[in-house]
Amino acid sequence: MTPPILSVLDLAPITEGSTATEALRRSRALARHTESLGYERFWLAEHHNMPGIASSATAVAIGYVAEGTERIRVGAGGIMLPNHAPLVIAEQFGTLAALYPDRIDLGIGRAPGTDGLTARALRRNLAGDIDEFPRDVLELLAYFGEPAEGQRVRAIPGAGSHVPVWILGSSLYGAQLAAMLGLPFAFASHFAPAAMMRAIEIYRSTFKPSAYLAEPWVMLGFNVCAAATDEEAVYLRSSSLQAILRLRQGMPGKLPPPVRDFEVGLDPAARAMLAEFSVCSAVGGPATVAAAIESFAERTGANELMVATQIFDPHARLESYSILAAVHAELASRRETSAA
């Protein structure tokens, strides 16, 4: 099997001691770096009221990254559609598509991307029904299509742009909707792996070809922390594990520096939670990462991996993506040799 395509999911992490300005600049530098390595996409995610994430104004951040790159596709992984009117998102991404033709993606989800109080501040009220999400998706798709005769409300820019739309999900709901609409499906297995295999099965078995996509396309979130050695990678990974625990404890903050032997002092409940979170991860030196990627690809048959890497040191983060690219090239070469 050909190794899955590699793409990047970036949360524009604000590290302890740094600012949102620095975080966004580092995101653009990472996009340039991964573009040079041959990664397919660079996606930013919508989160709100999170001290450690700088991509809340996601469309603005996408424009900044797209302006600093040339080839790599740039998009949202994703936009939380219940927070917005579909017309507003169509205009935002239609504008991006006008500025950066054939390079913009739009992944959409139905979660708020924040806590309840912040969701109310975003939406002004919570009277809307989350079950209206499929209708909102169809409305959004219509705005990106060719205008119908007599259509009185159009997205300008946006109409006729045909911006590729992906359905995001962390449960079976997104898989069912993506299959019904014939859209590509991205599952958030990097933080919610429990339903991954069932979601993939439902999506593939019920997929209906559409004007958007002829065959199912599965993208899976995957955590990678690669370094020269397994020991160094485990050390670097401790930053993201600290951040996860703080988030689950209701104390989100900036990405902290790594610490040695972080998991040694944790209680059993914390260890179990981190073990569950880390199911879809590759942490180690090149050989360890290669084995993890190959095993995950064979188990899932993923078409594409959306790689998330939360590392405190920006240079170490760049190096992690470099190591992964080299590992991926080696796996592809092996497959070609065995198939010859």
SULURJO-V983493 format. One record per pair of residues at least 12 apart in sequence whose C-alpha atoms are under 6 Angstrom apart, sorted by sequence separation. I is the first residue (numbers start at 1). GAP is how many residues later the second one is. D is the distance in whole Angstrom. If there is no record, write none. Layout:
# SULURJO-V983493
I,GAP,D
I,GAP,D
This chain:
# SULURJO-V983493
12,12,6
46,12,6
143,12,6
204,12,6
146,13,6
144,14,5
145,14,6
146,14,4
12,15,6
144,15,5
145,15,5
143,16,6
144,16,5
144,17,5
145,17,6
170,17,6
239,17,5
144,18,5
166,18,5
167,18,5
168,18,5
169,18,5
170,18,5
239,18,6
166,19,6
168,19,6
239,19,5
238,20,5
170,22,6
236,22,6
171,24,6
175,24,6
179,24,5
235,25,6
182,26,5
172,27,5
176,27,6
179,27,6
182,27,5
80,28,6
82,28,6
175,28,5
179,28,4
180,28,6
182,28,5
75,29,5
78,29,5
79,29,5
80,29,5
81,29,6
179,29,6
73,30,4
74,30,5
75,30,4
76,30,5
77,30,5
78,30,5
80,30,5
41,31,5
43,31,6
45,31,6
73,31,6
75,31,6
76,31,5
80,31,6
182,31,6
190,31,5
7,32,5
40,32,6
41,32,4
42,32,5
43,32,5
44,32,5
45,32,5
46,32,6
80,32,6
189,32,5
190,32,5
6,33,5
7,33,5
11,33,6
41,33,6
43,33,5
44,33,6
45,33,5
46,33,6
184,33,5
185,33,5
186,33,5
187,33,5
188,33,5
190,33,6
7,34,5
8,34,5
9,34,5
10,34,5
11,34,6
20,34,5
43,34,5
186,34,6
28,37,5
32,37,6
35,37,5
290,37,6
14,38,5
13,39,5
14,39,6
13,40,5
83,40,6
12,41,6
11,42,6
12,42,5
12,43,6
233,50,6
233,51,5
86,54,5
230,54,4
230,55,5
257,55,6
229,56,4
224,57,6
226,57,6
228,57,5
107,58,6
222,58,5
223,58,4
224,58,5
225,58,5
226,58,5
227,58,5
105,59,5
106,59,5
107,59,4
108,59,5
109,59,5
222,59,6
224,59,6
226,59,6
107,60,6
108,60,6
95,62,5
94,63,5
91,64,5
94,64,4
90,65,6
47,66,5
48,66,5
91,66,6
91,67,5
90,68,6
240,70,6
218,84,5
219,84,6
221,84,6
222,84,6
223,84,6
225,84,6
218,85,5
219,85,5
220,85,5
221,85,5
222,85,5
223,85,5
224,85,5
191,86,6
219,86,6
220,86,6
223,86,6
190,90,6
227,93,6
226,94,5
52,201,5
51,202,5
52,202,4
51,203,6
52,203,6
16,238,5
15,239,5
16,239,6
14,240,6
15,240,4
16,240,5
9,297,6
6,298,6
8,298,5
9,298,6
4,299,5
5,299,4
6,299,5
7,299,5
8,299,5
9,299,5
4,300,5
7,300,6
